[in-house]
Amino acid sequence: MEFEIEIIKSLQQISSELFEGFCKFISHISNYIGFIFVLGLFFLLYKWRFAIAFGITYGLSIATNFGLKYLFNRPRPYVVSGDVLNILPGSGAAMPSGHTLSATLISCFCLYAIFKSTKNKFIRAISTIAFAIFISLVIVSRMYLGQHYLTDTLVGFALGLVFSAVGLYFYKRISKEA
């Protein structure tokens, strides 16, 4: 765990008002605000069944995340080390990162919708790169803000992938999409 504290301390040395504001922004849009926005887009611009599948998957993933936080009960980095700043106040346990899980789920469902909507390889490639960058920025921001260790974010990412795969599998089954 000490090497993870060092990663956070190194990130926090980058400190500037602009970087801090950017990390807070990324953190906010990777949570329920981003979920509500994307859910609305799916209802308005894509398919209502897809939006419902996304909403159910998101809800189940967040409920599971809270259960795992209770089970692991891992203290946040700023609690463990006085050298880590608590830049964006948070509470509760650190493991796993709900923001990273959320960002991964949002990204996977958006990519699925994009890939189903277009065969344009350039759009698909740019979208994939953009969402990969988004998830990476969420991981960095959560560590920079003193809320999570690297392993918390990686577990959140893995959970996001698993829930996305399961949610999309069931969506394809109920919608008869191949």
C-alpha positions as MATLAB code, in Angstrom:
seq = 'MEFEIEIIKSLQQISSELFEGFCKFISHISNYIGFIFVLGLFFLLYKWRFAIAFGITYGLSIATNFGLKYLFNRPRPYVVSGDVLNILPGSGAAMPSGHTLSATLISCFCLYAIFKSTKNKFIRAISTIAFAIFISLVIVSRMYLGQHYLTDTLVGFALGLVFSAVGLYFYKRISKEA';
ca = [
       0.000    0.000    0.000;
       2.940    2.345    0.521;
       3.713    2.512   -3.212;
       0.111    3.582   -3.814;
       0.486    6.414   -1.301;
       3.601    7.489   -3.224;
       1.623    7.529   -6.481;
      -1.002    9.780   -4.888;
       1.625   12.085   -3.372;
       3.327   12.373   -6.778;
       0.023   13.252   -8.441;
      -0.765   15.818   -5.772;
       2.556   17.560   -6.464;
       1.123   18.566   -9.876;
      -1.222   20.846   -7.936;
      -2.614   23.921   -9.630;
      -6.033   25.569   -9.537;
      -6.679   24.551  -13.133;
      -5.691   20.909  -12.602;
      -7.647   20.700   -9.358;
     -10.744   22.179  -10.997;
     -10.379   19.781  -13.930;
     -10.097   16.775  -11.589;
     -13.170   17.881   -9.636;
     -15.106   18.329  -12.887;
     -14.091   14.865  -14.159;
     -15.030   13.383  -10.810;
     -18.489   14.989  -10.873;
     -19.380   13.929  -14.418;
     -18.231   10.367  -13.796;
     -20.836    9.883  -11.110;
     -24.623   10.200  -11.048;
     -24.555   13.478  -13.020;
     -23.000   11.675  -15.996;
     -25.366    8.755  -15.517;
     -28.470   10.960  -15.620;
     -27.189   12.834  -18.682;
     -26.358    9.643  -20.603;
     -29.599    7.954  -19.525;
     -31.526   10.915  -20.941;
     -29.570   10.730  -24.192;
     -30.320    7.031  -24.538;
     -34.052    7.663  -24.022;
     -34.126   10.617  -26.432;
     -31.669    9.575  -29.129;
     -31.300    5.824  -29.009;
     -33.678    3.118  -27.748;
     -35.846    3.164  -24.652;
     -35.158   -0.518  -23.888;
     -31.450    0.197  -24.041;
     -31.926    3.126  -21.640;
     -33.815    0.875  -19.231;
     -31.137   -1.816  -19.444;
     -28.508    0.855  -18.780;
     -30.439    2.201  -15.781;
     -30.977   -1.230  -14.243;
     -27.360   -2.230  -14.808;
     -26.145    1.040  -13.310;
     -28.372    0.649  -10.251;
     -27.273   -2.924   -9.629;
     -23.608   -1.989  -10.051;
     -23.843    0.886   -7.571;
     -25.680   -1.299   -5.043;
     -22.987   -3.948   -5.409;
     -20.306   -1.285   -5.055;
     -21.789   -0.108   -1.739;
     -21.915   -3.700   -0.513;
     -18.276   -4.240   -1.437;
     -17.264   -0.985    0.272;
     -18.955   -2.252    3.436;
     -17.271   -5.657    3.077;
     -13.731   -4.359    2.421;
     -14.036   -1.290    4.666;
     -10.732    0.073    3.343;
      -9.972    3.566    4.656;
      -9.405    6.338    2.143;
      -5.789    7.366    1.479;
      -6.075   10.724    3.260;
      -7.198    8.856    6.412;
      -4.219    6.484    6.295;
      -1.522    9.025    5.445;
      -1.185   12.548    6.725;
       0.840   13.276    3.571;
      -2.217   12.787    1.330;
      -4.507   15.777    0.928;
      -8.287   15.400    1.017;
      -8.957   17.735   -1.909;
     -12.555   16.745   -2.619;
     -14.159   15.654    0.643;
     -15.556   12.170    0.535;
     -16.766    9.741    3.109;
     -17.060    6.035    3.573;
     -14.710    3.330    2.437;
     -12.351    3.518   -0.528;
     -12.532    0.044   -2.077;
     -13.788   -0.118   -4.830;
     -13.999    3.212   -6.646;
     -17.614    3.899   -7.521;
     -16.657    6.785   -9.801;
     -14.392    4.525  -11.853;
     -17.057    1.818  -11.981;
     -19.588    4.427  -13.108;
     -17.291    5.912  -15.768;
     -16.520    2.455  -17.130;
     -20.189    1.486  -17.290;
     -21.148    4.767  -18.965;
     -18.301    4.381  -21.460;
     -19.074    0.772  -22.349;
     -22.775    1.428  -22.911;
     -22.018    4.547  -24.966;
     -19.505    2.643  -27.082;
     -22.002   -0.151  -27.652;
     -24.592    2.366  -28.860;
     -22.046    4.092  -31.095;
     -20.820    0.817  -32.589;
     -24.422   -0.276  -33.243;
     -25.252    3.085  -34.839;
     -22.339    3.459  -37.238;
     -19.947    1.339  -39.241;
     -17.608    4.313  -39.738;
     -14.217    3.090  -38.500;
     -12.943    6.605  -37.811;
     -15.906    7.433  -35.547;
     -15.559    4.091  -33.785;
     -11.818    4.591  -33.246;
     -12.157    8.184  -32.021;
     -15.002    7.185  -29.690;
     -13.009    4.297  -28.243;
      -9.978    6.525  -27.662;
     -12.124    9.286  -26.132;
     -13.827    6.932  -23.673;
     -10.516    5.259  -22.780;
      -9.103    8.707  -22.018;
     -12.208    9.548  -19.982;
     -11.823    6.437  -17.813;
      -8.090    7.115  -17.406;
      -8.800   10.693  -16.342;
     -11.320    9.472  -13.771;
      -8.708    7.079  -12.341;
      -6.106    9.841  -12.119;
      -8.574   12.373  -10.705;
      -9.801   10.048   -7.954;
      -6.217    9.446   -6.835;
      -5.226   13.108   -7.175;
      -8.217   14.158   -5.062;
      -7.004   11.817   -2.293;
     -10.078    9.586   -2.434;
      -8.691    6.329   -3.830;
      -5.680    4.104   -4.200;
      -4.720    2.757   -7.610;
      -6.089   -0.675   -6.663;
      -9.464    0.854   -5.709;
      -9.764    2.344   -9.174;
      -8.609   -0.820  -10.935;
     -11.199   -2.877   -9.059;
     -13.831   -0.268   -9.956;
     -12.758   -0.520  -13.597;
     -12.949   -4.333  -13.539;
     -16.398   -4.221  -11.924;
     -17.523   -1.732  -14.549;
     -16.409   -4.075  -17.310;
     -18.148   -7.063  -15.712;
     -21.420   -5.208  -15.118;
     -21.297   -3.766  -18.637;
     -20.789   -7.208  -20.162;
     -23.627   -8.714  -18.130;
     -25.960   -5.758  -18.714;
     -25.316   -5.713  -22.448;
     -25.709   -9.494  -22.638;
     -29.155   -9.297  -21.048;
     -30.094   -6.292  -23.171;
     -29.240   -8.245  -26.342;
     -31.241  -11.222  -25.061;
     -34.385   -9.220  -24.299;
     -34.164   -7.082  -27.433;
     -33.210   -9.956  -29.729;
     -30.193   -7.953  -30.916;
     -27.364  -10.029  -32.291;
];
